[in-house]
Amino acid sequence: MTTDLTPLLTPEGVVVIGASRQAGKLGAAMARSLTPFPGARALVNARRPDPAEGVYASVAEAAAHTDGRLDLAVLCVPASGCAEALAEAAAAGCRAALVCAGGFGEAGPEGEEYADELRRVARETGVRLLGPNTSGFFAPHLGLTASFVPAAGQLPAGDIAVVAASGGVNHALSFDLVAAGNGISLGVGMGAGLDVSAADVLEHLAEDDRTTAVALHLETVPDGPRLVAAVRTVAATKPVVALVVGRSDIGDFARSHTGALATSWRTTRAALRQAGAVVVDDERELVDALTALSRIRLRPLSDPGLGIVTAQAGPGLLLADRAGTDGIRVPELTTTTQHALSELLPPLTYQRNPVDTGRPAETFARVLDTTAGDPAVDLLAVYALTEPDSVDLASAAQDAGLGADAPAVVVVGGLPEDVTEQRARLHKAGIPALTGPAAAANAVRALVADARGQALRGEVDRGSSDTAGLASEAVTAVPVPVPVGPLDEDAAKSFLAGLGIRTPDRVACDNRTEAHRALRRFGGPVAVKVLDAAILHKTEIGGVHLGVRTPEELDAALDAIGSDRRYLVEAMAPAGVDLVLGVRRDQVFGPVVLAGLGGTAAEALADVAIRLAPLSVTEAATMPDELAARALLDGWRGGPVLDRAAFGRVVAALAAALAASTETAEIEINPLRLTADGLIALDAVIVPTPTKEKDHA
């Protein structure tokens, strides 16, 4: 089957199968929507043909009476008739099809049969199939509206593409983007995704010069690696902003903390972010992000500085406050910049950053230019009301040279008609215009996230081409395969030690005599644990006893564990901050790594960071910075400080080991304790791959 989506998304001609004269019918709505299409058009209704009115009994007859090739067939027939209609269209030369009907996989066994037959015909004929169960797609610059939503035909052409799991969301996002002053290059509702997937459309958009930014909406992911590769390809040249549905998904109960925390929603968001997408929380944030990223893009920067110029103090404070919450640096301007501003602004205004201009005057453009030119400022956020008798905001922004070379977002406040006029002028000049501090803050966060992502990917790419190999932290660790077979805690920790991960001194004991000998050897408080590879949650069965000091306490611990067990006696670790670190095989994306605060905090607060594996030391080292409780890792109240590079080496080694070991399903260190002397693995579990999964692999 061809990977080319040109016949589907940029067809020379379109035929509607199931066209109808009844206004309320799907076939009638689709025929009306396609009327403005300048290419070849044809209508087919086998029951009520009317050649005089351009309605034919078959696709072959329609093709014979139509000037131009009919590339795309739009199927407006019930699910039961779609496979036959697709076969007819393919026989007549159609190379792509849009199937709008529902009643397939979502309708039970009978629907599954219809889906299987439709899939078979598509595979045998090589026809690319969009849908089923979708409201279609539109390409405004082509005058092509293959959608039964009437207003879709009025969407203006532009440079933002929408790829949405749902046809309804495709339309909703497109309308919202247009309301924000943008235009649409392509809008596609994937529907059930029986053939054409979001990854297919993304690959098409990577080569589309009309598209400067992409909105991606996902509900499910059938092929994680393929989607990640497609996003990475697009994001290399144009921004991708992704919205993932399923925040409430807690997944199937897993055998470990790692599995329970790495839900499909979290994992999908992390995978997309790692591939280069800017991930947002809702559709409003998506629109604001794309309004900015479709016009400007910061250069790769790990820590961009934000300059704020505001003609009203309150909104400026809102912007500064949100920047702080989002972890965006608002640097104090240099002495040179402050001196220049002092000559342009009244003496009582604040000029360090944010810059409060007071009521803007004729110097406003020079204030913008001066602030944007500060060496610590990489992005400018501007707020002003529409005050024609004071300043023309659009003209001032252009006079200051804002745009691609001096990236800025501008907030225009005022009456709707005034705001619309200013916004249109700013957008024409390539300057993103927003309509409130919150919207501007969303745009700023997206621009900064994109810049940081570019910088990190650049480090990784440079590291992967480093012929010195492990001399660079930007390369992945050398994989060390996990030993085959069930591993108890002692064996698991021995494996970790081989990776360079520190573990406590310990003795594996076959009986009570050996346990007492170990206690005498350590001469201090020890941890006593049951040693059995089949027991993953030792604490839950009374298999862990801490702070054991005396022979009597040891006997009590051994009695609680059981006399027919093996034991692990190990030195107690110093106090510190506990983390959970795990790598596992995700069903959709393959090997993933998860890090978070240990104990109940990670589960109760879902305070975790996730990455696809394998990954570089550099990328792994950034994971703690995503945690809400990261302050605990930076010397909180005199506590230990996490060495990010050392943490990155631990994560990269663990991730590489799993990726190289098909016999292993999961490796978890919980807790991984941060102490004054560094990281130490206090418990370790290695889960082998179940037999069925091995056979599948």
Secondary structure as UniProt FT lines:
FT   HELIX           6..9
FT   STRAND          13..17
FT   TURN            23..24
FT   HELIX           26..34
FT   TURN            35..36
FT   STRAND          40..44
FT   HELIX           51..53
FT   STRAND          55..56
FT   HELIX           59..64
FT   STRAND          72..75
FT   HELIX           79..91
FT   TURN            92..93
FT   STRAND          96..99
FT   HELIX           105..107
FT   HELIX           109..125
FT   STRAND          128..130
FT   STRAND          136..139
FT   HELIX           140..142
FT   STRAND          144..147
FT   HELIX           150..154
FT   STRAND          157..164
FT   HELIX           167..179
FT   TURN            180..181
FT   STRAND          184..189
FT   TURN            191..192
FT   HELIX           198..206
FT   TURN            209..210
FT   STRAND          213..218
FT   HELIX           224..235
FT   TURN            236..237
FT   STRAND          240..244
FT   TURN            247..248
FT   HELIX           257..261
FT   HELIX           264..275
FT   STRAND          278..280
FT   HELIX           283..293
FT   TURN            294..295
FT   STRAND          305..310
FT   HELIX           313..325
FT   TURN            326..327
FT   HELIX           335..342
FT   TURN            343..344
FT   TURN            347..348
FT   STRAND          355..356
FT   TURN            362..363
FT   HELIX           364..372
FT   TURN            375..376
FT   STRAND          379..385
FT   TURN            388..390
FT   HELIX           393..399
FT   TURN            400..401
FT   STRAND          408..413
FT   HELIX           416..428
FT   TURN            429..430
FT   STRAND          433..434
FT   HELIX           437..464
FT   TURN            467..468
FT   HELIX           469..471
FT   TURN            473..474
FT   HELIX           489..498
FT   TURN            499..500
FT   STRAND          506..509
FT   HELIX           512..522
FT   STRAND          526..530
FT   TURN            533..534
FT   HELIX           539..541
FT   STRAND          544..548
FT   HELIX           551..561
FT   TURN            563..564
FT   STRAND          567..571
FT   STRAND          577..586
FT   TURN            587..589
FT   STRAND          590..597
FT   TURN            598..599
FT   HELIX           600..605
FT   STRAND          608..612
FT   HELIX           617..620
FT   TURN            621..622
FT   HELIX           623..626
FT   TURN            628..629
FT   HELIX           630..633
FT   HELIX           636..638
FT   HELIX           644..659
FT   TURN            662..663
FT   STRAND          664..675
FT   TURN            676..677
FT   STRAND          678..681
FT   STRAND          684..688
FT   HELIX           691..696
//
